[in-house]
Amino acid sequence: MKDTINIDQCLIRWTVRGDLSECVKIEQACFDFPWDEEEFIRCLKGQSICLVAELKDDISQEKQIVAFMIYKMLEDKIILENIAVHPEYQRQGIGRKMIEKLINKMKQCRRRQELITEVRETDIDTQIFLRKMDFCAVPHLSGYLFRLSQVIDNPAV
């Protein structure tokens, strides 16, 4: 793990095409069955939204992408399709900051009251992370995935 970062210096921004190679590298470092660049492009061409977390080195001022998140906004919910933080930067609040950005987006739009994601049964680290973010497990959809959801309490307008 890298030295502790200042989470306030972590910028979450829209992904641009030039970011994709870094996103693919992060994906490959994090998962046994990673998405390839074509999958990222498919998401960006579709209805999915992709954000990256970027850190700036205090000394060199060089910017580095350390995480990404892909989600889709539907009428009544948001589906988190993918999230990954480079292993060297995990457990420093970056993933939490990204999920909190989605939760805040839901709170702004009262008709979206659920944030849903699917996680492989073997991906224990992600399950633990999401449970710490107050997600709850719901029944299995297939043999190797299960769904976690967080219902946001939005009073009717």
C-alpha positions in Angstrom: 0.0 0.0 0.0 1.2 3.5 -0.8 1.7 6.2 1.9 -1.5 7.4 3.4 -3.2 9.9 1.0 -5.2 13.1 1.8 -8.6 12.1 0.7 -9.5 15.7 0.2 -7.0 15.9 -2.6 -8.7 13.0 -4.4 -10.6 14.5 -7.4 -13.6 12.5 -8.8 -14.3 13.5 -12.4 -15.9 12.3 -15.6 -13.9 9.8 -17.5 -12.5 10.7 -20.9 -11.3 8.3 -23.6 -7.7 8.8 -22.7 -8.4 7.4 -19.2 -9.5 4.0 -20.5 -6.0 2.3 -20.5 -5.5 3.3 -16.8 -9.0 2.0 -16.0 -8.2 -1.3 -17.7 -4.9 -1.6 -15.7 -6.8 -1.0 -12.4 -9.4 -3.5 -13.4 -6.7 -6.1 -14.2 -5.0 -5.5 -10.9 -8.2 -5.9 -8.9 -10.2 -8.8 -10.5 -9.7 -12.4 -11.5 -12.1 -11.9 -14.4 -11.4 -8.3 -15.6 -13.2 -6.3 -18.2 -11.3 -5.5 -21.3 -11.1 -2.1 -23.0 -14.0 -3.1 -25.3 -16.3 -3.5 -22.3 -15.4 -0.1 -21.0 -16.0 1.4 -24.5 -19.4 -0.4 -24.7 -20.4 1.2 -21.3 -19.3 4.6 -22.4 -21.2 4.4 -25.7 -24.3 3.2 -23.9 -26.2 4.7 -21.0 -23.5 4.1 -18.4 -21.6 6.9 -16.7 -18.0 6.4 -15.8 -16.1 8.4 -13.2 -12.4 8.2 -12.2 -10.7 9.2 -9.0 -7.5 11.1 -9.6 -4.7 12.0 -7.2 -2.1 14.7 -7.8 1.4 14.1 -6.4 2.4 17.0 -4.1 6.0 17.1 -5.4 5.8 16.4 -9.1 2.3 17.7 -9.6 1.7 14.6 -11.8 -1.9 13.3 -11.8 -2.6 9.6 -11.4 -5.9 7.7 -11.9 -6.3 5.4 -8.9 -9.9 4.3 -9.2 -12.9 4.2 -11.4 -16.7 3.7 -11.1 -19.3 2.9 -13.7 -23.0 3.2 -13.1 -26.3 3.5 -14.9 -29.1 5.8 -13.8 -32.6 4.3 -14.3 -35.9 5.9 -13.5 -36.2 4.5 -9.9 -32.7 3.3 -9.1 -29.0 3.5 -9.8 -27.1 0.4 -10.8 -23.4 0.3 -9.9 -21.9 -1.8 -12.7 -18.3 -1.7 -11.6 -16.0 0.0 -9.1 -12.3 -0.6 -8.5 -9.6 1.1 -6.6 -6.0 0.2 -7.4 -4.7 -2.2 -4.8 -1.9 0.2 -3.7 -4.6 2.8 -2.8 -7.3 0.6 -1.2 -8.5 1.1 2.3 -7.8 4.9 2.2 -11.4 6.1 1.6 -11.4 6.5 -2.2 -14.0 3.8 -2.8 -16.1 5.2 0.0 -15.9 8.7 -1.5 -17.0 7.4 -4.8 -20.0 5.5 -3.4 -21.0 8.6 -1.3 -21.0 10.6 -4.5 -23.6 8.2 -5.9 -25.7 8.3 -2.7 -25.7 12.1 -2.7 -26.8 12.0 -6.4 -29.7 9.7 -5.3 -30.7 12.1 -2.5 -30.9 14.9 -5.0 -33.3 13.0 -7.2 -36.1 11.8 -5.1 -37.5 9.3 -7.5 -34.3 7.1 -7.4 -34.4 5.3 -4.1 -32.2 2.3 -4.5 -28.5 1.7 -5.3 -27.9 -1.8 -6.6 -24.8 -3.8 -7.5 -23.9 -7.4 -8.1 -20.8 -9.0 -6.6 -19.3 -12.4 -7.2 -19.7 -14.7 -4.3 -15.9 -15.1 -4.3 -15.2 -11.4 -4.1 -15.2 -11.2 -0.3 -13.3 -7.9 -0.1 -15.9 -6.1 -2.1 -18.7 -7.7 -0.1 -17.1 -6.5 3.2 -16.6 -3.0 1.8 -20.2 -2.7 0.6 -21.6 -4.0 4.0 -19.5 -1.3 5.7 -21.3 1.2 3.4 -24.6 -0.1 4.8 -25.6 -2.2 1.8 -27.7 -5.3 2.5 -27.5 -8.7 0.7 -30.6 -9.8 -1.0 -31.4 -13.2 -2.6 -29.1 -14.7 -5.3 -29.8 -14.0 -8.9 -27.6 -16.7 -10.3 -25.0 -19.2 -9.1 -22.1 -16.9 -8.8 -23.5 -13.4 -8.3 -25.6 -11.8 -5.6 -27.1 -8.4 -5.3 -26.5 -5.8 -2.6 -28.7 -2.8 -2.4 -29.0 0.3 -0.3 -32.4 2.0 0.0 -32.2 5.7 0.4 -34.9 7.2 2.6 -36.3 10.0 0.4 -39.6 11.4 1.6 -42.1 12.1 -1.2 -42.1 15.6 -2.5 
